[in-house]
Amino acid sequence: MLRRVRPPRRPNNLQLALEWSDGFEAGRLRDPSLTDGTLERGERFAVRIGPVRQVTFAATPTCDVASTGATGTLVATDRRALLLDGTAIIGQWVWRADVRRVSQLISGRGVLWSPSAERDPEGLLPLEGLVVPAYRSFRDRVPVAEARAGELLFMKVQIAWRASQAGGLSAWREDFRARYAEVLRG
């Protein structure tokens, strides 16, 4: 009698994010193209994603794109998000000064954030973000494999932001493990 052998389980994106966070926290992640002084002393590189475009979102449940800005490459660190055109910085958001909260899009096609209270004391500015050029709204249909791949990339941006917040990555891991305990157990 032949026994069916199951292939080993592939880690899900939540498990991969936890594993990745160890290298990020230890400062082991590198981007060979960032040797030109783009990063500040002690700044930890998290992830490079591109191309992406800068957008503001309409205040609708579907988060339609209201306006677009520059297109470039996103580099996220533990201090900021940079939008680069080659090596030139064409957009920059300092996590602690400019960004109140970061969320990834469910479609795996980008991240969005709300402006900080310092930048928007009246609460009038729209949500901002960086998305893949094809993104238009939450209604977009995205192939599952593409959504999963993008989900992990943009989750890393969210984790990089969280590293700049009170408690850093230790607090993020604790919250993350509590929220996804069942899924992480497999």
One Martini backbone bead per residue (centre of mass of N, CA, C, O) as a GRO file, in nm:
protein
  186
    1MET     BB    1   0.095   0.038   0.024
    2LEU     BB    2   0.047   0.364  -0.045
    3ARG     BB    3   0.167   0.668   0.071
    4ARG     BB    4   0.083   0.979   0.135
    5VAL     BB    5   0.291   1.257   0.082
    6ARG     BB    6   0.348   1.544   0.229
    7PRO     BB    7   0.442   1.833   0.183
    8PRO     BB    8   0.596   2.073   0.305
    9ARG     BB    9   0.528   2.346   0.469
   10ARG     BB   10   0.473   2.660   0.395
   11PRO     BB   11   0.527   2.950   0.491
   12ASN     BB   12   0.368   3.211   0.589
   13ASN     BB   13   0.364   3.550   0.598
   14LEU     BB   14   0.370   3.569   0.906
   15GLN     BB   15   0.623   3.396   0.949
   16LEU     BB   16   0.809   3.554   0.760
   17ALA     BB   17   0.793   3.824   0.912
   18LEU     BB   18   0.920   3.727   1.174
   19GLU     BB   19   1.188   3.636   1.057
   20TRP     BB   20   1.266   3.906   0.922
   21SER     BB   21   1.267   4.085   1.185
   22ASP     BB   22   1.533   3.984   1.297
   23GLY     BB   23   1.722   4.104   1.077
   24PHE     BB   24   1.624   4.393   1.104
   25GLU     BB   25   1.689   4.442   1.404
   26ALA     BB   26   2.005   4.358   1.359
   27GLY     BB   27   2.102   4.490   1.074
   28ARG     BB   28   2.131   4.262   0.821
   29LEU     BB   29   2.012   4.438   0.614
   30ARG     BB   30   2.069   4.501   0.261
   31ASP     BB   31   2.160   4.763   0.012
   32PRO     BB   32   2.387   4.803  -0.236
   33SER     BB   33   2.266   5.092  -0.347
   34LEU     BB   34   2.320   5.232  -0.037
   35THR     BB   35   2.637   5.379  -0.060
   36ASP     BB   36   2.569   5.718  -0.086
   37GLY     BB   37   2.420   5.831   0.192
   38THR     BB   38   2.108   5.799   0.224
   39LEU     BB   39   2.167   5.687   0.487
   40GLU     BB   40   2.179   5.714   0.807
   41ARG     BB   41   2.324   5.685   1.086
   42GLY     BB   42   2.183   5.378   1.207
   43GLU     BB   43   2.006   5.307   0.981
   44ARG     BB   44   1.756   5.068   0.899
   45PHE     BB   45   1.706   4.851   0.664
   46ALA     BB   46   1.421   4.686   0.506
   47VAL     BB   47   1.300   4.787   0.205
   48ARG     BB   48   1.247   4.728  -0.152
   49ILE     BB   49   1.012   4.897  -0.383
   50GLY     BB   50   0.935   4.842  -0.737
   51PRO     BB   51   0.724   5.026  -0.858
   52VAL     BB   52   0.591   5.338  -0.730
   53ARG     BB   53   0.317   5.552  -0.623
   54GLN     BB   54   0.201   5.848  -0.534
   55VAL     BB   55  -0.086   5.896  -0.308
   56THR     BB   56  -0.422   5.983  -0.275
   57PHE     BB   57  -0.719   5.933  -0.094
   58ALA     BB   58  -1.035   5.885  -0.097
   59ALA     BB   59  -1.328   5.929   0.110
   60THR     BB   60  -1.378   5.601   0.080
   61PRO     BB   61  -1.435   5.266   0.115
   62THR     BB   62  -1.240   5.210  -0.157
   63CYS     BB   63  -0.993   5.388  -0.192
   64ASP     BB   64  -0.961   5.583  -0.405
   65VAL     BB   65  -0.785   5.756  -0.627
   66ALA     BB   66  -0.737   6.106  -0.626
   67SER     BB   67  -0.413   6.125  -0.647
   68THR     BB   68  -0.098   6.182  -0.810
   69GLY     BB   69   0.247   6.131  -0.824
   70ALA     BB   70   0.526   6.007  -0.797
   71THR     BB   71   0.762   5.781  -0.941
   72GLY     BB   72   0.928   5.490  -0.782
   73THR     BB   73   1.127   5.393  -0.508
   74LEU     BB   74   1.093   5.211  -0.219
   75VAL     BB   75   1.238   5.298   0.101
   76ALA     BB   76   1.258   5.128   0.405
   77THR     BB   77   1.287   5.213   0.748
   78ASP     BB   78   1.314   5.287   1.094
   79ARG     BB   79   1.254   5.617   1.009
   80ARG     BB   80   1.165   5.585   0.690
   81ALA     BB   81   1.031   5.697   0.378
   82LEU     BB   82   1.140   5.650   0.041
   83LEU     BB   83   1.148   5.824  -0.272
   84LEU     BB   84   1.306   5.708  -0.566
   85ASP     BB   85   1.524   5.842  -0.833
   86GLY     BB   86   1.736   5.639  -0.806
   87THR     BB   87   1.924   5.851  -0.586
   88ALA     BB   88   1.691   6.043  -0.566
   89ILE     BB   89   1.499   6.227  -0.349
   90ILE     BB   90   1.129   6.271  -0.399
   91GLY     BB   91   1.047   6.138  -0.116
   92GLN     BB   92   0.947   6.197   0.241
   93TRP     BB   93   0.893   6.003   0.552
   94VAL     BB   94   0.880   6.057   0.882
   95TRP     BB   95   0.748   5.863   1.099
   96ARG     BB   96   0.728   6.047   1.366
   97ALA     BB   97   0.643   6.326   1.208
   98ASP     BB   98   0.433   6.226   0.951
   99VAL     BB   99   0.316   5.945   1.087
  100ARG     BB  100   0.055   5.777   1.249
  101ARG     BB  101  -0.031   5.539   1.034
  102VAL     BB  102   0.007   5.198   0.908
  103SER     BB  103  -0.116   5.028   0.609
  104GLN     BB  104  -0.208   4.765   0.431
  105LEU     BB  105  -0.317   4.640   0.148
  106ILE     BB  106  -0.503   4.366   0.084
  107SER     BB  107  -0.395   4.336  -0.223
  108GLY     BB  108  -0.073   4.395  -0.220
  109ARG     BB  109  -0.044   4.722  -0.351
  110GLY     BB  110   0.023   4.864  -0.063
  111VAL     BB  111   0.031   5.173   0.125
  112LEU     BB  112  -0.108   5.345   0.410
  113TRP     BB  113  -0.152   5.681   0.557
  114SER     BB  114  -0.159   5.895   0.826
  115PRO     BB  115  -0.122   6.188   0.931
  116SER     BB  116   0.011   6.360   1.158
  117ALA     BB  117  -0.059   6.589   1.401
  118GLU     BB  118   0.169   6.785   1.319
  119ARG     BB  119   0.089   6.792   1.007
  120ASP     BB  120  -0.245   6.753   1.102
  121PRO     BB  121  -0.418   6.920   1.335
  122GLU     BB  122  -0.717   6.918   1.184
  123GLY     BB  123  -0.774   6.653   1.010
  124LEU     BB  124  -0.772   6.714   0.666
  125LEU     BB  125  -0.598   6.514   0.554
  126PRO     BB  126  -0.538   6.267   0.357
  127LEU     BB  127  -0.467   5.979   0.264
  128GLU     BB  128  -0.168   5.807   0.208
  129GLY     BB  129   0.069   5.664  -0.045
  130LEU     BB  130   0.203   5.351  -0.179
  131VAL     BB  131   0.176   5.216  -0.511
  132VAL     BB  132   0.111   5.042  -0.756
  133PRO     BB  133   0.044   5.154  -1.070
  134ALA     BB  134  -0.235   4.974  -1.100
  135TYR     BB  135  -0.372   5.117  -0.879
  136ARG     BB  136  -0.718   5.234  -0.777
  137SER     BB  137  -0.871   5.016  -0.577
  138PHE     BB  138  -1.025   4.782  -0.375
  139ARG     BB  139  -1.177   4.659  -0.637
  140ASP     BB  140  -0.948   4.527  -0.734
  141ARG     BB  141  -0.829   4.263  -0.916
  142VAL     BB  142  -0.621   4.001  -0.772
  143PRO     BB  143  -0.404   3.778  -0.787
  144VAL     BB  144  -0.314   3.574  -0.539
  145ALA     BB  145  -0.005   3.564  -0.578
  146GLU     BB  146   0.031   3.872  -0.592
  147ALA     BB  147  -0.091   3.941  -0.317
  148ARG     BB  148   0.105   3.776  -0.139
  149ALA     BB  149   0.368   3.910  -0.225
  150GLY     BB  150   0.282   4.203  -0.152
  151GLU     BB  151   0.207   4.164   0.141
  152LEU     BB  152   0.494   4.115   0.249
  153LEU     BB  153   0.629   4.372   0.154
  154PHE     BB  154   0.422   4.578   0.293
  155MET     BB  155   0.457   4.464   0.579
  156LYS     BB  156   0.749   4.570   0.612
  157VAL     BB  157   0.670   4.866   0.621
  158GLN     BB  158   0.494   4.849   0.873
  159ILE     BB  159   0.724   4.744   1.054
  160ALA     BB  160   0.914   4.981   1.019
  161TRP     BB  161   0.729   5.182   1.152
  162ARG     BB  162   0.699   5.029   1.425
  163ALA     BB  163   1.004   5.062   1.504
  164SER     BB  164   0.951   5.384   1.569
  165GLN     BB  165   0.788   5.306   1.802
  166ALA     BB  166   0.680   5.230   2.087
  167GLY     BB  167   0.873   4.935   2.163
  168GLY     BB  168   0.901   4.844   1.889
  169LEU     BB  169   0.953   4.519   1.790
  170SER     BB  170   0.865   4.391   2.053
  171ALA     BB  171   0.575   4.499   2.051
  172TRP     BB  172   0.497   4.388   1.779
  173ARG     BB  173   0.537   4.087   1.835
  174GLU     BB  174   0.336   4.063   2.063
  175ASP     BB  175   0.088   4.154   1.904
  176PHE     BB  176   0.113   3.960   1.665
  177ARG     BB  177   0.104   3.690   1.821
  178ALA     BB  178  -0.174   3.742   1.949
  179ARG     BB  179  -0.342   3.789   1.685
  180TYR     BB  180  -0.190   3.514   1.525
  181ALA     BB  181  -0.164   3.244   1.685
  182GLU     BB  182  -0.319   3.032   1.517
  183VAL     BB  183  -0.166   3.068   1.247
  184LEU     BB  184   0.129   3.024   1.362
  185ARG     BB  185   0.077   2.722   1.450
  186GLY     BB  186  -0.081   2.581   1.188
   0.00000   0.00000   0.00000
